[in-house]
Amino acid sequence: MHSFTWATPEPPHRCSQLFVEPILLEAARSHDACHVSFGARVVGFLECDGIVTASVECDATEDKPAETKSIKARYLVGCDGPRSMVRKALGIRFEGLSGEKRDFMGGQMDAVYFYAPEIYKISPHKPAWQYWTFSPKQRALIIAVDGQGHFIMNVQMREDEVPDDDTVRRRISEAIGADVPFELKSSSTWTAGFTLVAERFSLGNVFLAGDAAHLFTPTGGLGYNTGIDDAANLAWKLEAMLKGFAGEAMAASYEAERKPSALRNTTFARAFADSIGRVQVPAETFASGPSGTAAREAVGAYLAFHATAEFVIPGVHLGTRYESSPLVAAEPGPVPVDTANLYVPTARPGHRAPHAWLADGRSLYDRFGPSFTLLCTAHHGINASRHQALERAASILPHLAVLNIDDPVVADLYKAAFVLIRPDQHVAWRGEELNEEFVTAALHTVGRVSEGTSAVVDAAA
């Protein structure tokens, strides 16, 4: 058993998709503009003159028979998984490694869902959210789903093996290592060892996100988290394009920002899979006596090291950076190290805006606006109604919020009098004055990279 903490204001939290999806569904249904359909599949689409028409097959219901209907939209986002119909229809290929072989987490795997609350009673340790189990016959990974006795087990299979229920039951017993009653819920096979990223993330008005754009071996849990970042990045850009304040570079910036992030994260996930998948477990590990004890201690020490390497990864989640993006006012100088296990807070443009606790106990993040935020750390603050450059920027960036924070901790952290923060909470620009450079940065932030500031002056006149 291994425990650890993150040096972050909010600790990481594991939550099964079984519980996340109902929350997301409820949130989606709360928006009048969002229509959720079950039993419906997009089977094809066509883009013409900036409009995407999707063909949707709808299953029969009690109220109406099965039908195929057309839906028209400005944009289509393919979030349809690793076998994405949208990606294939666009002719976009995955690039990278497929099905790397390892002793574990490489090749054909069996995912088993079972119920065994007695596990917590027979374990000599405190309840854990994940267990690695080893025996002469198999290696297994057991993950707690709800902390109440439901578990997911992943176990390596032989290449030609087709598991049946009896085989799966034997595997559960072998992994638990004790005579514990359990209920088998389901079992399905999958393939580990993928490090794949789509060659393109968009084409025309069609975008790819999540597993449709990148496919991971799930070590580190980076596939889902990378997909969430895709959505956060694309959502505000779609809003800008739909509402007409985005420039010509906005659509292309999605791939420019997210593809390098996917390549980065698949590399991290592959390293984690190698670390746990290639660990050597000598025969002495299962022996009695001093040699067995020493072997188990050695394997345990390595697993403790690996647990930190795979799961204490604030650098992966918080260190995403878009310094080469056309929407970002890049700065010269050394770039903070990009490693999985270390996050170095920085307000360099392209990086996630660093967090700080304010003097009143509130989080700085809770003060950011829902759209764009101009953070002012100068002692004298700024009067938004009396600043021409700010007025011009506000005509470019709808709902621009001005946040005056007179706090030496924040000033030292952001190292600039003014910082422009995007809706996805990445820094777009920072500087000491609100001048022509700031207005140009505002234009670039929404993809209007070919326009000069004179166009803004003319528009405001």
Secondary structure, 3 states (H helix, E strand, C coil): CCCCCCCCCCCCCCCCHHHHHHHHHHHHHCCCCCCCCCCEEEEEEEEECCEEEEEEEECCCCCCCCEEEEEEECCEEECCCCCCHHHHHHCCCEEEECCCCCCCCCEEEEEEEEECCCHHHHCCCCCCCEEEEECCCCEEEEEECCCCCEEEEEEECCCCCCCCHHHHHHHHHHHHCCCCCCEEEEEEEEEECCEEEECCCEECCEEECHHHCEEECCHHHHHHHHHHHHHHHHHHHHHHHHHCCCCCCHHHHHHHHHHHHHHHHHHHHHHHHHHHHCCCCCHHHHCCHHHHHHHHHHHHHHHHHHHHHHHCCHHHHHCCECCCCCCCCCCCCCCCCCCCCCCCCCCCCCEECCCCECCCCCEHHHHCCCCCEEEECCCCCCCHHHCHHHHHHHHHCCCCEEEECCCHHHHHHHCCCEEEECCCCEEEEEECCCCHHHHHHHHHHCCCCCCCHHHHHHHHC
